Structures are given as C-alpha cells and as structure tokens.
Amino acid sequence: MAKMNHRKSPLKTTHSKLESLLKVLKESELKEFRKFINSPVYSKGRSYDAILKHYLKIIKSKRKYTGAPAHSQVSRSMKNRTSELYKLAEEFLIFVSLRKKEIEKDILLLEEMNERKLNRGFKNKIRQTERQINSLSIGDEKFQQHFAAAKLNISFLKENLSFEKIYAPYHEFTTNFVCVFLTNLFDFGIEFIQQEMANKKYEFNIAKELISKINLEELMKFVESMEGKLFRLTAMSYYFYKAFENPSDEKNYFKARKIFEKLRGSLSAEMLLSNYNTMTNYCIIRQNQGEKKFLEEIFEVYNERLKLGIYSGDNEKAFPAGTFRNYVMLGTMMKKTAWTNEFIRRYSKELSPENRDDAVKISYSRLEFANRNYEKVLKNLKDLKDSKGATYLHYCDCSVLKLCSYYETEMLDEAYSEIDKLRHYLKNHSEIPKIHKEYFVNFVRIYQRLLNSKSKFRKQGNDLMPLMENTKHISSRLWLEEKILELAEK
C-alpha cells in the first residue's frame, strides 16, 4: 500500500497564514484594508473583494477550511488570488506600522533625498530628524535611529566633499557606537553567566572571549571620566556584569544601582524593564546564597517597578503570570501580608482571563499559608483545576502548598500520596523548563526525607541542613529550613 502524503498543500498553508493575519485586524483596520487592496497603487487593477469576503465569512462562522469555495468567481484562480491577497495583507501591516513611526519615515525620506541629490532638502530634514531622535528616551529605538541618521549624514558630507565638516559627526558617531557596543557586550556577558548557572555552556562563546581580551579596568577608568549619559550607561552595564561575574562582591551591584537611579528618568520603558530584571536576578542569586538582606532589596526593586508600571514587555497587555507569582511569593516570604493582600486585590484584574482564577486562588492560598491558616489553604486548593487544565506552574505550586500544609497539620498519609502525584507529574511533563523542574524535584527530595523524620519512618534529620546548603535550587527553601531547624531542636 502506498504511503499517504500528509503534507499540507501550498493553498492550505497560505489560507492558514491569511486567516491568522486577518483575525488580528481590528474592525477599523479591516475597513482600511479594503480601501488598501482596492487602491490601484497596490492592487494593479485586480479585484480582491470576493475572496476577502469569503475568508471573512469563514472566520466569522469559525468553520474549518475544506478547500476552494464553490463560487466560480473565486474558485477559478483561488491559489493565485489567495497568495496575492496574503502578500497585500503583509504590505498593509508594513503600511500600518510605518504610519506610526515618524522617525523611520524620515530616515527613508533622507535616503531618497541623498540618492537623488536633493541637497537643500536633505540639510533641512537631517537637522529636524536629529532633534527628534535626541528627544527620545535612551534605548534600542534611539540607538538604531541615531546610527542610521548619523551614517546618512556622514555619507552626504563625503559625497559633497565637505571633509572639514565630517570630523566632529564622525567622532560622535564612533564614540556613541562603541559605547552602545560595550553596553550590549556586557549585557550579553550577564546573559551567558546566567545560562552557565543553569548548566548551559558553549564550546566557543565569542562575547565571553572578547570580554576576557579587553583590559576592562583601564577602559572603564576612561569611560567614567567622561561626561554624558551614554558613558554612564556603559559604566552601569559594566558594574552589573562584574556583579554577576563575582556575586559576592556586592559593591559592583550597588555602584551599578546608583548609576541606574541617576539615569532612570532618561531610559526607555524597554531598557527600564531590562535593568530591573537584571537587578532582580542578581538579588535572587544572592538570596539563594543565604544573603537574607537581598530580600529587602528585591522588595524595593519590585515596588519601584509597580510605581513606574514597569512589569511587562511592550507587547504584553496583561500582567505577566510569572511576574505576578513572584510578587506574591516575595510578599509572603517577607511576611508582608497586608502588602501582599493589597497587591493581589489590585493587580489580579490585569492578569489574562485564561488562568486568572487559578492564579488568584493560589495567591490567596499562599497568603493563608503565611498566616498559618493551613485548613483554609487546603480548602482553597480543593477546587483548583486538575492537571489537564492547569499550567505546570499552577499545578506544581498547588502541590507544594498542599505538601507544606499536610506537614503542618500532620496529614502524613495525604502527604505521601501527594508526593507520588507530584513526582509522576514532573516525570511526565516535558514542557516544564529544566530550571523550574529542578526547583520542584529538589523540594520533593528534601521534603520526603523531612517527612520520614517527622513520621519516625526513618530518622535522617541530622544531615538535612548540609543537604539544603549544597542544593542551589529548591522551592520553598525558607519553609524547609525552618522545619529542619525545628526538627533538630526536638
């Protein structure tokens, strides 16, 4: 029997892409799109109304695509027209995006003016564009537009033999370029250090090799002696990098933190988020190394982010579920129950509706646990979605809270049963990231030994604290440490 070919046809693939694209267009954008595809500039005289109506009808009815429609007007050239309409939809997205980006339009205009030797227009437009770029907050968009405009200006001056006028712009361009390059290089270095902490290494890492070859101390003496926000940005990234390179040398972190506080008002939302994430990650490393004072530092960083509204990426409309979870965990760990309660009340409304109910139940369960209301914890978690409906974090968090509550209420049989469930879940869910799985696996390993000691099933409490100290990633570390110390005192 011949093997069946299950590959999608080109038409089905194009249909799927076109349908996905049309679905994300708002009603007002669809009206504009109709005008766009009927413009002779883009449509080249062809009509796409019938095929657009066909696809919008499919989307509205939520039917599955079954092939070309029966209508002869559409079916005759379905393949070509679908492909052409998809290309027009892509052009429309570019059109919509570019309309919102005035500086990018100016850069494109400057390129055309330079190419067509419109010298007077170029001189006026470059000055206007540079003023607009200078008004932007410090971040990737400003850097990209600045370098694009600067290169065009230098090219224009060269072509018009204005060599005396090139020197100052060229010096500024190269200085800014190197500062941004070094800032990115240090940021790459921080990322790769964190990857190595998660046991991810590369045979050859060009960023790491380059950093190791530069005499950074001498270079940074020069950078710190210079005036200007880009020099301060480079110095800040350097000290953050040094903090990650040697976490126990805290002075580097606090040097970077001080520079950040001076620059904060000048940074873009994207760069603020990136640096707040860097600070949070460093504090977590230090807290995991036993430096409890860094809990207070994380708390301060988190509160700054809330005040500024810097807790999600530019494209995220909802409060990120993982970030929400971290805020609640930190508040309960620090026994700031009033703050945590207010945080849940205020910001849970911004969570994605899909898993909001589970997130809120788990959050309030953490709060009840912090208040030692263990029966309420178990009651809250009873109605949570089963493993098929819950996200892996919700399922695992729920299981850990149950285990801690079972221990506190001496429900030992239920605890052993829940251990088996969590082990089975961790083993059979490959979508759980390795680092998250490690936290929960280590918790189960140490928790079971603690439970065995409590139940006198097997006495092994004496070696639990050294085991904790030698294990880097553990969920509910502070609770485990507290229970181990309690056991040792008996």
C-alpha positions as CSV (number, residue, x, y, z in Angstrom):
1,M,0.0,0.0,0.0
2,A,1.4,3.4,-1.0
3,K,2.2,5.8,1.9
4,M,-0.1,8.7,2.3
5,N,1.3,12.1,1.9
6,H,0.2,14.2,4.9
7,R,2.0,17.4,3.9
8,K,-0.2,20.5,3.7
9,S,-0.9,21.8,0.2
10,P,0.5,25.2,-0.6
11,L,-3.0,26.6,-0.8
12,K,-3.9,25.3,2.7
13,T,-0.8,26.8,4.1
14,T,-1.4,30.2,2.5
15,H,-5.0,30.0,3.7
16,S,-4.0,29.3,7.2
17,K,-1.5,32.2,7.2
18,L,-4.0,34.6,5.6
19,E,-6.7,33.6,8.1
20,S,-4.4,34.1,11.1
21,L,-3.4,37.6,9.8
22,L,-7.0,38.7,9.1
23,K,-8.1,37.6,12.6
24,V,-5.7,40.1,14.3
25,L,-7.0,43.1,12.3
26,K,-9.5,45.3,14.2
27,E,-12.7,46.3,12.6
28,S,-11.4,49.8,11.8
29,E,-8.3,48.2,10.3
30,L,-10.3,45.9,8.1
31,K,-12.1,48.9,6.7
32,E,-8.8,50.4,5.9
33,F,-7.6,47.1,4.4
34,R,-10.5,47.0,2.0
35,K,-9.5,50.5,0.8
36,F,-5.9,49.4,0.6
37,I,-6.5,46.4,-1.6
38,N,-8.7,48.4,-3.9
39,S,-6.1,51.1,-4.4
40,P,-4.7,50.8,-8.0
41,V,-1.2,51.5,-6.5
42,Y,-1.3,48.1,-4.7
43,S,-3.9,46.0,-6.5
44,K,-2.6,46.5,-10.0
45,G,-6.2,46.7,-11.3
46,R,-7.3,43.3,-9.8
47,S,-10.3,42.9,-7.5
48,Y,-9.9,41.0,-4.2
49,D,-13.3,41.9,-2.7
50,A,-14.9,38.5,-3.4
51,I,-12.0,36.4,-1.9
52,L,-11.7,38.7,1.1
53,K,-15.5,38.4,1.8
54,H,-15.1,34.6,1.5
55,Y,-12.3,34.4,4.1
56,L,-14.0,36.9,6.5
57,K,-17.1,34.7,6.3
58,I,-15.1,31.6,7.2
59,I,-13.5,33.4,10.2
60,K,-16.9,34.7,11.4
61,S,-18.6,31.3,11.1
62,K,-15.5,29.6,12.7
63,R,-15.6,26.9,10.0
64,K,-12.6,24.9,9.1
65,Y,-11.1,25.4,5.7
66,T,-12.1,22.5,3.4
67,G,-10.8,23.6,0.0
68,A,-11.7,26.1,-2.7
69,P,-15.3,27.5,-2.4
70,A,-17.9,26.5,-4.9
71,H,-18.4,30.1,-6.2
72,S,-17.0,30.2,-9.7
73,Q,-15.8,33.8,-9.3
74,V,-13.4,32.7,-6.5
75,S,-12.6,29.1,-7.4
76,R,-11.1,29.9,-10.9
77,S,-7.9,31.4,-9.6
78,M,-8.1,30.6,-5.9
79,K,-4.5,29.7,-5.5
80,N,-3.1,32.9,-7.1
81,R,-5.6,35.2,-5.6
82,T,-5.1,33.8,-2.1
83,S,-1.3,34.2,-2.4
84,E,-1.7,37.7,-3.8
85,L,-4.1,38.8,-1.0
86,Y,-1.8,37.4,1.6
87,K,1.1,39.5,0.2
88,L,-1.1,42.6,0.2
89,A,-2.0,41.9,3.8
90,E,1.7,41.8,4.7
91,E,2.2,45.1,2.8
92,F,-0.7,46.5,4.8
93,L,1.0,45.6,8.1
94,I,4.1,47.4,6.9
95,F,2.0,50.4,5.9
96,V,0.2,50.5,9.3
97,S,3.5,50.1,11.2
98,L,5.3,52.7,9.3
99,R,2.5,55.2,9.7
100,K,3.1,55.2,13.5
101,K,6.9,55.6,13.1
102,E,7.6,59.2,12.1
103,I,11.4,59.0,12.5
104,E,11.7,55.8,10.4
105,K,9.7,57.5,7.7
106,D,12.1,60.5,7.9
107,I,15.1,58.1,7.6
108,L,13.6,56.6,4.5
109,L,13.0,60.0,3.1
110,L,16.6,61.1,3.8
111,E,17.9,58.0,2.0
112,E,15.9,59.0,-1.1
113,M,16.9,62.7,-0.8
114,N,20.6,61.7,-0.6
115,E,20.3,59.3,-3.5
116,R,18.5,61.8,-5.7
117,K,20.9,64.7,-4.7
118,L,18.3,66.9,-3.1
119,N,20.9,68.6,-1.1
120,R,19.0,71.6,0.3
121,G,16.1,69.4,1.4
122,F,18.5,66.9,2.9
123,K,20.2,69.5,5.1
124,N,16.9,70.8,6.5
125,K,15.5,67.3,7.1
126,I,18.6,65.9,8.8
127,R,18.6,68.7,11.4
128,Q,14.9,68.1,12.1
129,T,15.4,64.4,12.3
130,E,18.3,64.7,14.7
131,R,16.3,66.9,17.0
132,Q,13.5,64.3,17.0
133,I,16.0,61.5,17.8
134,N,17.6,63.4,20.6
135,S,14.2,63.8,22.3
136,L,13.7,60.0,22.5
137,S,14.4,58.1,25.7
138,I,17.6,56.1,25.9
139,G,17.0,52.7,24.4
140,D,17.3,50.5,21.3
141,E,15.0,52.6,19.2
142,K,17.1,55.8,19.8
143,F,20.3,54.0,19.1
144,Q,19.1,52.5,15.8
145,Q,17.6,55.8,14.6
146,H,20.7,57.8,15.7
147,F,23.1,55.5,13.9
148,A,21.0,55.4,10.7
149,A,20.8,59.2,10.6
150,A,24.4,59.7,11.5
151,K,25.6,57.3,8.8
152,L,23.4,59.1,6.2
153,N,24.8,62.5,7.3
154,I,28.4,61.3,7.1
155,S,27.8,59.8,3.7
156,F,26.1,63.0,2.5
157,L,29.1,65.1,3.7
158,K,31.6,62.8,2.0
159,E,29.7,62.9,-1.3
160,N,29.6,66.7,-1.2
161,L,33.4,66.9,-0.4
162,S,32.7,68.6,3.0
163,F,35.6,66.9,4.6
164,E,36.2,69.6,7.3
165,K,32.6,69.1,8.4
166,I,32.9,65.3,8.7
167,Y,35.3,65.1,11.6
168,A,33.0,66.1,14.5
169,P,30.0,64.0,13.4
170,Y,32.3,61.0,12.7
171,H,33.9,61.3,16.2
172,E,30.5,61.5,17.8
173,F,29.2,58.6,15.8
174,T,32.1,56.3,16.6
175,T,32.1,57.2,20.3
176,N,28.4,56.5,20.6
177,F,28.7,53.3,18.6
178,V,31.4,51.9,20.8
179,C,29.5,52.9,24.0
180,V,26.4,51.0,22.8
181,F,28.6,48.1,21.6
182,L,30.2,47.8,25.0
183,T,26.8,48.1,26.8
184,N,25.4,45.3,24.7
185,L,28.6,43.2,25.2
186,F,28.3,43.4,29.0
187,D,24.6,42.6,28.7
188,F,25.5,39.5,26.6
189,G,28.0,38.6,29.3
190,I,25.4,38.8,32.0
191,E,23.1,36.6,30.0
192,F,25.7,33.9,29.4
193,I,26.8,33.9,33.0
194,Q,23.2,33.2,33.9
195,Q,23.0,30.4,31.3
196,E,26.1,28.8,32.8
197,M,24.4,28.9,36.2
198,A,21.7,26.9,34.6
199,N,24.3,24.4,33.2
200,K,24.2,25.7,29.6
201,K,27.6,26.2,28.2
202,Y,29.0,26.7,24.7
203,E,32.3,25.4,23.3
204,F,33.2,28.8,21.9
205,N,31.4,32.0,23.2
206,I,32.6,35.0,21.2
207,A,31.1,37.5,23.6
208,K,32.8,35.9,26.6
209,E,36.1,35.6,24.7
210,L,36.0,39.3,23.7
211,I,35.3,40.4,27.2
212,S,38.2,38.4,28.5
213,K,40.6,40.0,26.0
214,I,39.8,43.7,26.8
215,N,41.5,45.5,29.6
216,L,38.3,46.5,31.1
217,E,39.6,48.2,34.2
218,E,41.7,50.7,32.2
219,L,38.9,51.2,29.7
220,M,36.3,51.9,32.4
221,K,38.5,54.5,34.1
222,F,38.4,56.4,30.9
223,V,34.6,55.8,30.4
224,E,33.8,57.0,34.0
225,S,35.9,60.1,33.5
226,M,33.8,61.2,30.6
227,E,30.6,63.3,30.7
228,G,27.3,62.1,29.0
229,K,24.5,59.6,29.6
230,L,25.9,57.0,27.2
231,F,29.2,56.8,29.1
232,R,27.2,56.4,32.4
233,L,25.0,53.7,30.7
234,T,28.2,51.8,29.7
235,A,29.6,52.1,33.2
236,M,26.3,50.8,34.7
237,S,26.3,47.8,32.4
238,Y,29.9,47.1,33.3
239,Y,29.3,47.1,37.0
240,F,26.2,44.9,36.6
241,Y,28.4,42.5,34.6
242,K,31.1,42.5,37.3
243,A,28.4,41.8,39.9
244,F,27.3,38.7,38.1
245,E,30.9,37.6,37.4
246,N,31.6,37.7,41.1
247,P,28.2,37.8,43.0
248,S,29.9,38.0,46.5
249,D,31.5,41.3,45.6
250,E,28.4,43.4,46.3
251,K,29.9,46.8,45.8
252,N,29.7,46.3,42.0
253,Y,25.9,45.8,42.2
254,F,25.4,48.9,44.3
255,K,27.7,51.0,42.1
256,A,25.5,50.0,39.1
257,R,22.3,50.6,41.1
258,K,23.5,54.1,42.0
259,I,24.2,55.0,38.3
260,F,20.8,53.4,37.4
261,E,19.0,55.7,39.8
262,K,20.6,58.8,38.1
263,L,19.7,57.5,34.6
264,R,16.3,56.1,35.4
265,G,14.3,59.2,34.2
266,S,16.1,59.1,30.8
267,L,15.7,55.4,30.0
268,S,13.0,53.9,27.7
269,A,10.4,51.5,29.2
270,E,12.2,48.6,27.4
271,M,15.5,49.5,29.0
272,L,14.0,50.1,32.4
273,L,12.4,46.6,32.3
274,S,15.7,45.0,31.2
275,N,17.7,46.6,34.0
276,Y,15.0,45.9,36.6
277,N,15.2,42.2,35.5
278,T,19.0,42.3,35.8
279,M,18.7,43.7,39.4
280,T,16.1,41.2,40.4
281,N,18.1,38.2,39.0
282,Y,21.2,39.3,40.9
283,C,19.3,39.7,44.2
284,I,17.8,36.2,43.7
285,I,21.3,34.8,43.3
286,R,22.5,36.5,46.5
287,Q,19.3,35.5,48.4
288,N,19.8,31.8,47.2
289,Q,23.4,32.1,48.5
290,G,22.0,32.8,52.0
291,E,22.2,36.6,52.0
292,K,18.8,37.4,53.5
293,K,19.3,41.2,53.2
294,F,18.7,40.9,49.5
295,L,15.1,40.0,50.1
296,E,14.6,43.6,51.1
297,E,16.5,44.8,48.0
298,I,14.2,42.7,45.8
299,F,11.2,44.1,47.6
300,E,12.4,47.6,46.9
301,V,13.1,46.9,43.3
302,Y,9.6,45.3,42.9
303,N,7.9,48.3,44.5
304,E,9.8,50.7,42.1
305,R,8.6,48.7,39.2
306,L,5.0,48.8,40.3
307,K,5.1,52.6,40.8
308,L,6.5,53.1,37.3
309,G,4.3,50.4,35.7
310,I,7.4,48.5,34.6
311,Y,6.4,44.9,35.0
312,S,5.7,43.7,31.5
313,G,7.1,43.9,28.0
314,D,5.9,46.5,25.4
315,N,3.7,43.9,23.7
316,E,2.2,42.4,26.8
317,K,-1.2,43.9,27.6
318,A,-1.8,41.6,30.7
319,F,0.2,41.4,33.9
320,P,2.7,38.5,33.2
321,A,1.5,35.5,35.3
322,G,5.1,34.5,36.2
323,T,5.9,38.1,37.5
324,F,2.6,38.2,39.4
325,R,3.5,34.9,41.1
326,N,7.0,36.2,42.0
327,Y,5.5,39.3,43.7
328,V,3.1,37.2,45.8
329,M,5.8,34.7,46.8
330,L,8.1,37.6,47.8
331,G,5.4,39.3,49.9
332,T,4.6,36.2,51.8
333,M,8.2,35.2,52.3
334,M,8.8,38.6,53.9
335,K,5.6,38.2,56.0
336,K,4.2,41.4,54.4
337,T,0.7,40.1,54.4
338,A,-1.1,43.5,54.2
339,W,1.0,44.5,51.2
340,T,0.5,41.1,49.5
341,N,-3.3,41.2,50.0
342,E,-3.5,44.7,48.5
343,F,-1.2,43.6,45.6
344,I,-3.5,40.6,44.8
345,R,-6.6,42.7,45.0
346,R,-5.3,45.5,42.8
347,Y,-3.3,43.7,40.1
348,S,-5.1,40.4,39.7
349,K,-7.5,42.3,37.5
350,E,-4.7,42.8,35.0
351,L,-4.0,39.1,34.6
352,S,-5.0,37.2,31.5
353,P,-8.6,35.9,32.0
354,E,-7.5,32.4,30.9
355,N,-5.8,31.4,34.1
356,R,-6.7,34.3,36.4
357,D,-9.0,32.3,38.7
358,D,-6.3,29.7,39.4
359,A,-3.6,32.4,39.9
360,V,-5.8,34.2,42.4
361,K,-6.7,31.0,44.3
362,I,-3.1,30.0,44.6
363,S,-2.1,33.6,45.6
364,Y,-4.7,33.8,48.4
365,S,-3.6,30.2,49.5
366,R,0.0,31.5,49.9
367,L,-1.4,34.3,52.0
368,E,-3.4,32.0,54.2
369,F,-0.3,29.8,54.5
370,A,1.8,32.8,55.6
371,N,-0.9,33.4,58.3
372,R,-0.7,29.7,59.3
373,N,-4.3,29.0,58.3
374,Y,-3.4,25.6,56.8
375,E,-7.0,24.3,56.7
376,K,-8.0,27.3,54.6
377,V,-5.1,26.6,52.3
378,L,-6.3,23.1,51.6
379,K,-9.9,24.3,51.2
380,N,-8.9,27.0,48.7
381,L,-6.8,24.5,46.6
382,K,-9.5,21.8,46.6
383,D,-11.4,23.3,43.7
384,L,-8.3,24.1,41.6
385,K,-8.2,22.8,38.0
386,D,-6.8,19.3,37.6
387,S,-3.5,18.6,35.9
388,K,-5.1,18.6,32.4
389,G,-6.4,22.2,32.8
390,A,-3.7,23.8,34.9
391,T,-0.4,25.3,33.8
392,Y,2.6,23.4,35.1
393,L,3.5,26.3,37.5
394,H,-0.1,26.4,38.9
395,Y,-0.1,22.6,39.3
396,C,3.3,22.4,41.0
397,D,2.7,25.5,43.2
398,C,-0.6,24.0,44.3
399,S,1.1,20.6,45.1
400,V,3.9,22.2,47.1
401,L,1.4,24.3,49.1
402,K,-0.6,21.1,49.8
403,L,2.5,19.2,50.9
404,C,3.6,22.0,53.3
405,S,0.0,22.2,54.7
406,Y,-0.2,18.5,55.1
407,Y,3.1,18.5,57.0
408,E,1.8,21.4,59.3
409,T,-1.5,19.6,60.0
410,E,0.2,16.2,60.3
411,M,-1.8,14.7,57.5
412,L,1.0,12.3,56.7
413,D,-0.8,9.8,54.5
414,E,-2.1,12.6,52.3
415,A,1.4,14.0,52.1
416,Y,2.9,10.7,50.9
417,S,0.1,10.4,48.3
418,E,0.7,13.9,47.1
419,I,4.5,13.3,46.8
420,D,3.7,10.4,44.4
421,K,1.4,12.6,42.3
422,L,3.9,15.4,42.0
423,R,6.8,13.1,41.1
424,H,4.6,11.4,38.5
425,Y,3.6,14.9,37.1
426,L,7.2,16.1,36.9
427,K,8.3,13.0,35.2
428,N,5.6,13.0,32.5
429,H,5.5,16.7,31.6
430,S,8.4,17.5,29.2
431,E,7.2,21.1,28.7
432,I,8.4,22.1,32.2
433,P,11.7,24.1,31.8
434,K,14.7,22.3,33.2
435,I,15.4,25.1,35.8
436,H,11.8,25.1,37.1
437,K,11.7,21.3,37.2
438,E,15.0,21.3,39.3
439,Y,13.4,23.6,41.9
440,F,10.4,21.2,42.4
441,V,12.4,17.9,42.1
442,N,14.8,19.1,44.9
443,F,11.9,20.2,47.0
444,V,10.3,16.7,46.8
445,R,13.6,15.0,47.5
446,I,14.3,17.0,50.7
447,Y,10.7,17.2,51.8
448,Q,10.3,13.4,51.7
449,R,13.4,13.0,54.0
450,L,11.9,15.6,56.3
451,L,8.6,13.9,56.3
452,N,10.3,10.5,57.0
453,S,12.0,12.0,60.0
454,K,8.8,13.6,61.3
455,S,6.9,10.3,61.0
456,K,9.8,8.4,62.5
457,F,9.7,6.2,59.5
458,R,13.4,6.8,59.1
459,K,15.5,9.2,61.2
460,Q,17.6,11.3,58.9
461,G,17.1,14.8,60.1
462,N,20.8,15.5,61.1
463,D,22.0,15.6,57.5
464,L,19.2,17.7,56.0
465,M,20.7,21.1,56.7
466,P,24.0,20.3,54.9
467,L,22.0,18.9,52.0
468,M,20.0,22.1,51.9
469,E,23.2,24.2,51.8
470,N,24.6,22.1,49.0
471,T,21.5,22.3,46.9
472,K,21.2,25.5,44.8
473,H,17.6,25.5,43.5
474,I,14.9,24.5,45.9
475,S,11.2,25.6,46.0
476,S,10.0,26.9,49.4
477,R,13.6,26.9,50.8
478,L,12.8,29.2,53.8
479,W,10.0,26.9,54.9
480,L,12.1,23.8,54.6
481,E,14.9,25.4,56.6
482,E,12.5,26.4,59.3
483,K,11.1,22.9,59.6
484,I,14.6,21.3,59.6
485,L,15.7,23.5,62.4
486,E,12.5,22.7,64.4
487,L,13.2,19.0,63.9
488,A,16.8,19.4,65.1
489,E,15.7,21.1,68.3
490,K,13.4,18.2,69.4
